[in-house]
Amino acid sequence: MHSRIASRMGKQLVAGSKRSLGLRFESTVKVGEKVSALASRPAAEAPKKKRAIGGFRGGVVGFLLGVTTAGAFGFVYLIEEYQKATSLVLSSVDELEKSSLKVKEYVKKIESVEAQLQKIQENGATTQQLAQLKADWRKQNDVLTRDHLELKALVLEIEQEVDVALGRPISKK
């Protein structure tokens, strides 16, 4: 009885493993009958074989998937770098605009100073004019000093004449 149970279990085990492998052998006698039955079938009824995805097709699909992924990441990186470069250029343009405004302010200040300097030059005296004015002043001063001395001398004469007329002694001043 044990041998019957063991042989039955062995057959079940073999049949289970064959089913898991996709093989359908029920017995050796039946296999031969199936082969002869398959041979007697017309070619149109032959079972269709599954086409496995080959290594070449799988490689092409993998290559295309990899290229697409790398391209997408490259595109995102390129866009980020473009945005960074654009913001850098914009900041440079802003700085350039600020510095050009400062230069414009400096130019306005310089123009106003030049206008003031032009007015001063038109209204101011030159060195030659100052020398001429100094010489004229000295001449006027000399004339005034001489006139003052002449007036003083005249006053002294008048005083002496008044003293003589009044009978006072003549003082020498």
ZAVEX-323757 format. One record per residue: x, y, z of N, C-alpha, C in turn; residue number from 1. Coordinates in Angstrom, 3 decimals, m for minus. Example, Ala and Ser with C-alpha at 12.3 -4.5 7.8 and 13.67 -1.06 7.14 Angstrom:
ZAVEX-323757
       n.x       n.y       n.z      ca.x      ca.y      ca.z       c.x       c.y       c.z    k
    13.190    m5.690     7.800    12.300    m4.500     7.800    13.200    m3.300     7.800    1
    12.850    m2.250     7.080    13.670    m1.060     7.140    12.900     0.030     7.870    2
This chain:
ZAVEX-323757
       n.x       n.y       n.z      ca.x      ca.y      ca.z       c.x       c.y       c.z    k
     0.815    m1.163     0.000     0.000     0.000     0.000     0.873     1.245     0.000    1
     1.937     1.187     0.731     2.837     2.326     0.752     3.437     2.578    m0.616    2
     3.702     1.592    m1.336     4.305     1.776    m2.641     3.308     2.391    m3.615    3
     2.019     2.050    m3.456     0.994     2.644    m4.280     0.863     4.139    m4.004    4
     0.898     4.491    m2.739     0.763     5.887    m2.344     1.974     6.661    m2.846    5
     3.137     6.072    m2.734     4.354     6.734    m3.157     4.344     6.930    m4.667    6
     3.911     5.929    m5.434     3.918     6.073    m6.884     2.862     7.081    m7.321    7
     1.714     7.108    m6.616     0.675     8.090    m6.932     1.168     9.495    m6.639    8
     1.827     9.682    m5.510     2.351    10.992    m5.153     3.431    11.419    m6.134    9
     4.242    10.494    m6.575     5.285    10.806    m7.540     4.684    11.254    m8.857   10
     3.591    10.556    m9.297     2.949    10.939   m10.543     2.324    12.318   m10.423   11
     1.714    12.589    m9.262     1.103    13.901    m9.071     2.171    15.003    m9.045   12
     3.284    14.692    m8.434     4.372    15.663    m8.357     4.928    15.945    m9.746   13
     5.138    14.903   m10.520     5.659    15.063   m11.869     4.645    15.807   m12.728   14
     3.375    15.482   m12.594     2.335    16.141   m13.385     2.238    17.623   m12.998   15
     2.360    17.927   m11.719     2.303    19.320   m11.257     3.482    20.128   m11.774   16
     4.638    19.515   m11.756     5.808    20.240   m12.249     5.732    20.423   m13.754   17
     5.159    19.437   m14.436     5.014    19.581   m15.878     3.990    20.664   m16.203   18
     2.937    20.760   m15.408     1.946    21.804   m15.645     2.556    23.186   m15.416   19
     3.374    23.275   m14.401     3.989    24.581   m14.124     4.966    24.968   m15.224   20
     5.538    24.002   m15.901     6.428    24.305   m17.012     5.664    24.501   m18.310   21
     4.405    24.254   m18.281     3.603    24.422   m19.483     3.550    23.161   m20.330   22
     4.020    22.048   m19.805     4.002    20.797   m20.562     2.747    20.025   m20.191   23
     2.152    19.392   m21.179     0.912    18.649   m20.883     1.092    17.207   m21.356   24
     1.744    16.437   m20.550     1.890    15.012   m20.842     1.081    14.257   m19.813   25
     0.130    13.497   m20.286    m0.681    12.737   m19.335    m0.111    11.346   m19.145   26
     0.345    10.805   m20.169     1.022     9.511   m20.063     1.810     9.316   m21.338   27
     2.697     8.345   m21.338     3.527     8.131   m22.509     2.718     7.634   m23.690   28
     1.671     6.945   m23.423     0.841     6.425   m24.499     0.066     7.582   m25.130   29
    m0.448     8.443   m24.282    m1.231     9.558   m24.786    m0.365    10.533   m25.559   30
     0.901    10.653   m25.212     1.785    11.567   m25.899     1.932    11.135   m27.343   31
     2.132     9.933   m27.531     2.264     9.432   m28.892     1.012     9.667   m29.693   32
    m0.126     9.494   m29.063    m1.393     9.715   m29.748    m1.530    11.195   m30.118   33
    m1.099    12.083   m29.247    m1.180    13.522   m29.527    m0.278    13.887   m30.678   34
     0.909    13.311   m30.720     1.848    13.608   m31.783     1.262    13.171   m33.111   35
     0.675    11.965   m33.113     0.083    11.479   m34.354    m1.137    12.306   m34.717   36
    m1.872    12.812   m33.700    m3.036    13.639   m33.974    m2.589    14.978   m34.538   37
    m1.479    15.525   m34.026    m0.974    16.782   m34.531    m0.448    16.636   m35.944   38
     0.162    15.518   m36.217     0.698    15.292   m37.551    m0.415    15.135   m38.569   39
    m1.550    14.575   m38.149    m2.643    14.347   m39.073    m3.462    15.610   m39.314   40
    m3.320    16.641   m38.501    m4.038    17.907   m38.684    m3.505    18.626   m39.907   41
    m4.362    19.418   m40.547    m3.858    20.214   m41.654    m2.965    21.349   m41.119   42
    m2.174    21.954   m42.014    m1.206    22.986   m41.629    m1.903    24.239   m41.117   43
    m3.086    24.503   m41.536    m3.800    25.691   m41.117    m4.172    25.632   m39.657   44
    m4.353    24.461   m39.160    m4.752    24.336   m37.766    m3.564    24.225   m36.833   45
    m2.385    24.396   m37.336    m1.201    24.280   m36.495    m1.244    25.378   m35.436   46
    m0.850    25.084   m34.208    m0.909    26.080   m33.158     0.061    27.229   m33.461   47
    m0.389    28.437   m33.175     0.430    29.609   m33.421     1.446    29.731   m32.303   48
     2.670    30.035   m32.692     3.734    30.219   m31.699     3.719    31.678   m31.254   49
     3.967    31.910   m29.977     4.113    33.267   m29.463     5.454    33.813   m29.907   50
     5.411    35.021   m30.395     6.678    35.655   m30.771     7.245    36.350   m29.546   51
     8.380    35.952   m29.165     9.033    36.592   m28.016     9.691    37.884   m28.500   52
     9.714    38.878   m27.618    10.392    40.120   m27.960    11.866    39.805   m27.997   53
    12.444    40.046   m29.130    13.846    39.699   m29.322    14.772    40.707   m28.661   54
    16.001    40.329   m28.599    17.006    41.207   m27.994    17.182    42.490   m28.781   55
    17.068    42.399   m30.110    17.235    43.595   m30.940    16.098    44.568   m30.705   56
    14.853    44.092   m30.728    13.706    44.973   m30.514    13.729    45.551   m29.102   57
    14.069    44.743   m28.140    14.167    45.236   m26.761    15.264    46.276   m26.612   58
    16.370    46.061   m27.323    17.461    47.032   m27.278    17.068    48.356   m27.912   59
    16.334    48.273   m29.035    15.898    49.503   m29.700    14.932    50.265   m28.809   60
    13.975    49.537   m28.209    13.014    50.191   m27.312    13.743    50.801   m26.118   61
    14.667    50.085   m25.550    15.439    50.616   m24.413    16.269    51.819   m24.809   62
    16.881    51.748   m25.999    17.661    52.875   m26.493    16.790    54.109   m26.667   63
    15.638    53.929   m27.314    14.731    55.064   m27.531    14.232    55.636   m26.206   64
    13.912    54.755   m25.267    13.469    55.221   m23.947    14.596    55.989   m23.252   65
    15.811    55.504   m23.332    16.951    56.183   m22.708    17.245    57.512   m23.359   66
    17.204    57.549   m24.701    17.456    58.791   m25.419    16.392    59.826   m25.075   67
    15.137    59.383   m25.006    14.045    60.312   m24.673    14.220    60.862   m23.262   68
    14.547    59.999   m22.321    14.737    60.439   m20.929    15.927    61.398   m20.835   69
    17.027    61.033   m21.461    18.209    61.905   m21.426    17.920    63.234   m22.111   70
    17.191    63.180   m23.223    16.824    64.409   m23.919    15.949    65.303   m23.069   71
    14.994    64.690   m22.341    14.111    65.484   m21.477    14.912    66.145   m20.357   72
    15.801    65.377   m19.724    16.613    65.966   m18.659    17.551    67.031   m19.217   73
    18.108    66.781   m20.389    18.969    67.778   m21.022    18.213    69.049   m21.356   74
    16.985    68.898   m21.831    16.163    70.061   m22.167    15.842    70.871   m20.914   75
    15.489    70.196   m19.822    15.189    70.889   m18.563    16.437    71.621   m18.075   76
    17.592    70.968   m18.155    18.843    71.599   m17.732    19.143    72.813   m18.603   77
    18.937    72.669   m19.903    19.176    73.771   m20.826    18.265    74.952   m20.524   78
    17.012    74.696   m20.237    16.066    75.772   m19.898    16.503    76.473   m18.612   79
    16.923    75.701   m17.612    17.377    76.309   m16.352    18.609    77.181   m16.585   80
    19.559    76.694   m17.365    20.760    77.477   m17.655    20.403    78.734   m18.446   81
    19.455    78.606   m19.361    19.011    79.762   m20.144    18.387    80.806   m19.229   82
    17.573    80.361   m18.270    16.951    81.301   m17.338    18.005    81.975   m16.470   83
    18.995    81.215   m16.023    20.068    81.812   m15.219    20.826    82.861   m16.037   84
    21.157    82.506   m17.268    21.898    83.439   m18.116    21.062    84.678   m18.413   85
    19.779    84.491   m18.638    18.898    85.621   m18.918    18.803    86.544   m17.713   86
    18.666    85.969   m16.529    18.586    86.818   m15.329    19.909    87.549   m15.101   87
    21.023    86.900   m15.405    22.329    87.553   m15.268    22.454    88.718   m16.247   88
    22.007    88.510   m17.467    22.057    89.584   m18.466    21.147    90.734   m18.049   89
    19.962    90.408   m17.539    19.034    91.459   m17.099    19.613    92.265   m15.939   90
    20.269    91.588   m15.012    20.882    92.321   m13.897    22.022    93.204   m14.409   91
    22.773    92.723   m15.380    23.837    93.541   m15.965    23.258    94.762   m16.673   92
    22.148    94.574   m17.360    21.503    95.694   m18.047    20.998    96.713   m17.029   93
    20.434    96.226   m15.916    19.972    97.143   m14.864    21.136    97.946   m14.290   94
    22.245    97.277   m14.024    23.418    97.974   m13.494    23.943    98.991   m14.507   95
    23.936    98.618   m15.770    24.385    99.534   m16.819    23.472   100.750   m16.899   96
    22.170   100.529   m16.743    21.220   101.646   m16.775    21.451   102.580   m15.592   97
    21.682   102.006   m14.412    21.948   102.839   m13.234    23.224   103.660   m13.425   98
    24.270   103.019   m13.935    25.528   103.751   m14.119    25.382   104.812   m15.203   99
    24.591   104.542   m16.244    24.391   105.566   m17.280    23.600   106.744   m16.723  100
    22.650   106.495   m15.816    21.922   107.595   m15.175    22.870   108.445   m14.328  101
    23.793   107.791   m13.625    24.777   108.531   m12.834    25.656   109.389   m13.744  102
    26.061   108.815   m14.865    26.902   109.570   m15.809    26.130   110.777   m16.340  103
    24.841   110.596   m16.634    24.023   111.713   m17.109    23.948   112.818   m16.055  104
    23.785   112.431   m14.781    23.748   113.421   m13.698    25.076   114.169   m13.615  105
    26.200   113.432   m13.719    27.511   114.071   m13.671    27.686   115.032   m14.848  106
    27.200   114.647   m16.019    27.316   115.515   m17.187    26.522   116.795   m16.963  107
    25.318   116.680   m16.388    24.510   117.874   m16.101    25.234   118.787   m15.118  108
    25.834   118.198   m14.075    26.572   119.001   m13.102    27.758   119.699   m13.762  109
    28.468   118.975   m14.609    29.627   119.565   m15.290    29.181   120.704   m16.200  110
    28.071   120.521   m16.911    27.572   121.583   m17.786    27.179   122.820   m16.992  111
    26.554   122.633   m15.819    26.176   123.794   m15.009    27.423   124.502   m14.472  112
    28.433   123.731   m14.076    29.677   124.345   m13.594    30.368   125.089   m14.731  113
    30.341   124.523   m15.929    30.944   125.207   m17.067    30.213   126.515   m17.378  114
    28.878   126.492   m17.265    28.108   127.727   m17.506    28.468   128.789   m16.471  115
    28.578   128.395   m15.204    28.960   129.339   m14.156    30.370   129.867   m14.404  116
    31.267   129.000   m14.807    32.640   129.421   m15.085    32.671   130.399   m16.252  117
    31.862   130.153   m17.259    31.790   131.069   m18.403    31.314   132.447   m17.962  118
    30.287   132.480   m17.079    29.802   133.772   m16.557    30.891   134.471   m15.769  119
    31.614   133.738   m14.948    32.683   134.330   m14.139    33.779   134.881   m15.049  120
    34.109   134.136   m16.093    35.136   134.605   m17.015    34.693   135.869   m17.747  121
    33.405   135.924   m18.086    32.911   137.126   m18.763    32.905   138.323   m17.822  122
    32.537   138.104   m16.556    32.417   139.194   m15.596    33.710   139.460   m14.834  123
    34.591   138.534   m14.776    35.806   138.674   m13.984    36.886   139.432   m14.726  124
    37.879   139.879   m13.965    38.979   140.657   m14.518    40.169   139.744   m14.777  125
    40.927   140.111   m15.788    42.136   139.352   m16.076    43.307   139.955   m15.308  126
    44.432   139.311   m15.384    45.633   139.792   m14.689    46.076   141.141   m15.259  127
    45.982   141.281   m16.551    46.361   142.559   m17.174    45.423   143.678   m16.719  128
    44.145   143.344   m16.646    43.190   144.360   m16.197    43.465   144.754   m14.754  129
    43.799   143.763   m13.903    44.126   144.066   m12.508    45.382   144.931   m12.414  130
    46.380   144.638   m13.218    47.613   145.443   m13.208    47.304   146.881   m13.648  131
    46.471   147.018   m14.661    46.081   148.357   m15.127    45.320   149.100   m14.041  132
    44.386   148.394   m13.363    43.628   149.025   m12.275    44.550   149.445   m11.134  133
    45.545   148.637   m10.844    46.484   148.957    m9.772    47.288   150.212   m10.133  134
    47.722   150.280   m11.353    48.483   151.456   m11.793    47.603   152.707   m11.745  135
    46.354   152.586   m12.209    45.424   153.720   m12.148    45.180   154.139   m10.712  136
    45.036   153.199    m9.801    44.801   153.514    m8.393    45.992   154.267    m7.815  137
    47.204   153.828    m8.160    48.400   154.507    m7.651    48.456   155.954    m8.172  138
    48.101   156.106    m9.429    48.094   157.455    m9.980    47.076   158.327    m9.241  139
    45.904   157.800    m9.024    44.855   158.549    m8.313    45.299   158.852    m6.889  140
    45.946   157.901    m6.248    46.428   158.097    m4.888    47.497   159.180    m4.858  141
    48.383   159.135    m5.841    49.414   160.186    m5.918    48.780   161.577    m6.130  142
    47.792   161.617    m6.999    47.112   162.898    m7.251    46.429   163.382    m5.973  143
    45.747   162.482    m5.272    45.067   162.864    m4.029    46.064   163.313    m2.965  144
    47.172   162.618    m2.859    48.183   162.982    m1.869    48.756   164.365    m2.207  145
    49.056   164.619    m3.442    49.582   165.916    m3.854    48.556   167.027    m3.609  146
    47.271   166.739    m3.968    46.225   167.732    m3.719    46.070   167.984    m2.217  147
    46.177   166.953    m1.409    46.068   167.103     0.045    47.205   167.979     0.572  148
    48.408   167.711     0.073    49.554   168.515     0.519    49.413   169.977     0.072  149
    48.904   170.161    m1.118    48.709   171.538    m1.600    47.663   172.257    m0.745  150
    46.583   171.563    m0.421    45.544   172.152     0.434    46.099   172.454     1.815  151
    46.917   171.579     2.327    47.506   171.786     3.641    48.410   173.023     3.618  152
    49.161   173.138     2.559    50.047   174.297     2.425    49.216   175.574     2.315  153
    48.140   175.514     1.582    47.259   176.669     1.424    46.624   177.054     2.764  154
    46.202   176.084     3.536    45.599   176.346     4.842    46.653   176.999     5.745  155
    47.890   176.564     5.672    48.946   177.120     6.503    49.197   178.590     6.127  156
    49.170   178.875     4.886    49.356   180.263     4.436    48.209   181.144     4.933  157
    46.995   180.592     4.827    45.819   181.356     5.273    45.925   181.604     6.784  158
    46.355   180.631     7.538    46.485   180.783     8.987    47.543   181.857     9.304  159
    48.610   181.854     8.577    49.672   182.845     8.824    49.190   184.243     8.481  160
    48.430   184.349     7.426    47.902   185.659     7.053    46.891   186.137     8.088  161
    46.092   185.221     8.606    45.112   185.591     9.641    45.875   186.006    10.897  162
    46.930   185.299    11.247    47.711   185.649    12.434    48.355   187.042    12.263  163
    48.846   187.336    11.120    49.455   188.644    10.860    48.368   189.703    10.955  164
    47.212   189.415    10.395    46.142   190.412    10.398    45.639   190.636    11.821  165
    45.649   189.669    12.653    45.157   189.811    14.009    46.275   190.248    14.964  166
    47.426   190.248    14.549    48.542   190.705    15.348    49.073   189.638    16.279  167
    48.864   188.499    16.018    49.413   187.406    16.831    50.780   187.006    16.300  168
    51.507   186.432    17.135    52.812   185.989    16.621    52.645   184.806    15.630  169
    53.475   184.715    14.674    53.392   183.689    13.624    53.990   182.401    14.194  170
    53.195   181.416    14.095    53.670   180.108    14.588    54.129   179.269    13.398  171
    55.146   178.523    13.659    55.653   177.661    12.591    55.135   176.247    12.856  172
    54.304   175.916    12.048    53.732   174.587    12.212    54.246   173.661    11.187  173
